[in-house]
Amino acid sequence: MSANSADTSGELEVVLVKAGRTKIRYPATLLADDGTRVSVRAPWAGEGVRDFGFVRFEPGDLFTEHYWRDRWYAVKEVRAQDGTLKGWYCDITRPAVRSGAELVVEDLDLDLWVSGDGKDVLQLDEDEFAASGLAERDPEAAAAARSALDELAALARAEGLTGLV
């Protein structure tokens, strides 16, 4: 299958790469692939509970994840096991690449959290981004990452992320 062809069936393996190595790999159900955006659904793939202080990801949480081939971010809607919307976790990434049943996404450290009620919009991991050295190694990618974070934050504050996904 071509990386840009539309496909709406099957399973994908999502591969999150960070600093040149695989950070996590997990199976997901493919919901849609229109050639530009790939949408998948997967349970929380981390081990145990991860408490960020502003949200807890835990076994039973369900993530509906949207990746773009032409945008520098991924938007993940997070719901509790009972269906309650927790919010949206957004990774700033290079555009996604799909090859067959694998979707590879390179995490660029910056993140955005938007609470389920839309009241909290938190820009995260600025320190990790600065320490990554991306600005020195690849200034264009660093600028694209910052621009993507600003775009998502402005959208979240103005109208929320529901319309985006």
DOVEX-757615 format. One line per 5 residues: number of its first residue (from 1); their letters; for each residue x, y, z of C-alpha. Coordinates in Angstrom, 3 decimals. Example, Ala and Ser with C-alpha at 12.3 -4.5 7.8 and 13.67 -1.06 7.14 Angstrom:
% residues 2
1) as) 12.300 -4.500 7.800; 13.670 -1.060 7.140
END
This chain:
% residues 165
1) msans) 0.000 0.000 0.000; 1.267 3.460 -0.825; 2.018 5.760 2.081; -0.447 8.296 0.714; -3.358 6.105 -0.305
6) adtsg) -6.626 6.116 1.590; -7.288 3.092 3.794; -9.793 2.595 6.574; -9.298 -0.929 7.854; -7.059 -3.071 9.965
11) elevv) -4.446 -2.666 12.595; -1.419 -0.416 12.728; 1.577 -0.375 14.964; 2.321 3.136 16.205; 6.045 3.744 16.680
16) lvkag) 7.032 6.823 18.662; 10.659 7.767 18.070; 12.500 10.241 20.272; 16.138 11.325 19.982; 16.784 8.700 17.333
21) rtkir) 15.482 5.690 19.264; 12.139 3.999 19.679; 10.473 5.321 22.824; 7.338 3.176 22.601; 5.644 0.881 20.124
26) ypatl) 2.033 -0.242 20.454; -0.802 -1.765 18.428; -3.732 0.413 17.412; -6.937 -0.028 15.460; -6.950 1.992 12.253
31) laddg) -10.075 4.164 12.129; -9.291 6.153 8.977; -6.532 7.139 6.608; -7.508 9.696 3.995; -3.991 10.108 2.645
36) trvsv) -3.298 13.152 4.825; -4.591 12.268 8.292; -4.326 8.873 9.965; -6.671 8.194 12.889; -6.254 5.251 15.242
41) rapwa) -7.639 4.063 18.558; -5.626 2.353 21.249; -5.767 1.727 24.981; -3.230 3.470 27.233; 0.050 1.883 26.176
46) gegvr) 2.152 2.929 29.145; 2.895 0.713 32.080; 0.668 1.310 35.093; -0.465 4.801 36.011; 1.265 7.992 34.897
51) dfgfv) 0.264 10.976 37.002; 1.214 14.317 35.463; -0.437 16.317 38.245; -3.014 17.794 35.861; -4.184 14.400 34.497
56) rfepg) -3.648 10.708 35.199; -3.254 8.204 32.397; -4.128 4.726 33.596; -5.023 1.243 32.396; -8.456 1.339 30.770
61) dlfte) -8.009 4.836 29.305; -8.768 4.973 25.595; -6.842 7.194 23.181; -8.227 8.270 19.817; -5.141 9.572 18.049
66) hywrd) -4.862 11.740 14.956; -1.626 12.050 12.994; -0.987 14.165 9.916; 1.445 13.700 7.067; 1.550 17.469 6.498
71) rwyav) 1.444 18.885 10.045; 3.964 18.987 12.863; 1.717 17.601 15.601; -0.469 14.727 16.742; -3.691 15.192 18.721
76) kevra) -4.805 12.459 21.112; -8.254 12.526 22.677; -8.096 10.786 26.058; -11.134 9.163 27.672; -11.428 7.279 30.924
81) qdgtl) -12.620 3.700 30.924; -16.188 4.915 31.620; -16.084 7.195 28.543; -15.536 10.466 30.419; -13.434 12.901 28.391
86) kgwyc) -10.208 13.681 30.241; -8.842 15.977 27.541; -6.417 16.154 24.635; -2.718 15.411 24.796; -0.865 16.848 21.823
91) ditrp) 2.625 15.847 20.811; 4.675 18.175 18.661; 6.188 15.867 16.044; 7.573 15.737 12.571; 4.880 14.803 10.030
96) avrsg) 3.849 11.155 10.407; 5.095 8.479 8.013; 3.068 5.355 7.302; 4.707 2.350 5.749; 2.341 -0.590 5.437
101) aelvv) 1.069 -1.474 8.906; 3.505 0.813 10.727; 2.988 4.487 11.575; 6.210 6.208 12.625; 6.145 9.529 14.445
106) edldl) 9.174 11.473 15.668; 8.481 13.251 18.965; 10.110 16.697 19.205; 9.650 17.037 22.997; 7.144 19.902 23.091
111) dlwvs) 3.631 18.954 24.238; 0.280 20.589 24.867; -2.437 19.487 27.277; -6.029 20.715 26.942; -8.434 19.695 29.707
116) gdgkd) -11.761 18.112 28.806; -13.628 21.284 29.727; -11.208 23.371 27.656; -10.315 25.634 30.583; -6.731 24.474 31.015
121) vlqld) -4.294 24.798 28.112; -0.807 23.862 29.258; 2.366 24.072 27.181; 4.731 21.367 28.397; 8.343 20.232 28.234
126) edefa) 9.984 23.465 27.117; 13.056 22.398 29.117; 13.290 19.047 27.296; 12.973 20.825 23.965; 15.758 23.272 24.832
131) asgla) 17.995 20.437 26.076; 17.380 18.349 22.947; 19.668 20.567 20.859; 17.206 20.552 17.951; 17.494 24.324 17.530
136) erdpe) 21.220 23.940 16.858; 21.049 20.713 14.798; 17.990 21.552 12.707; 16.819 25.175 13.107; 14.058 24.760 10.501
141) aaaaa) 12.560 21.793 12.352; 12.822 23.648 15.672; 10.993 26.637 14.174; 8.305 24.353 12.731; 7.889 22.698 16.150
146) rsald) 7.466 26.013 17.952; 5.044 27.230 15.283; 2.974 24.030 15.624; 2.812 24.433 19.406; 1.714 28.072 19.067
151) elaal) -0.903 27.124 16.458; -2.399 24.367 18.618; -2.402 26.502 21.772; -4.146 29.378 19.976; -6.719 27.013 18.472
156) araeg) -7.366 25.367 21.843; -7.884 28.732 23.542; -10.080 30.156 20.770; -12.341 27.292 19.795; -11.081 24.048 21.313
161) ltglv) -9.649 21.027 19.561; -12.916 19.188 18.874; -13.258 20.756 15.421; -9.707 19.766 14.501; -10.288 16.073 15.018
END
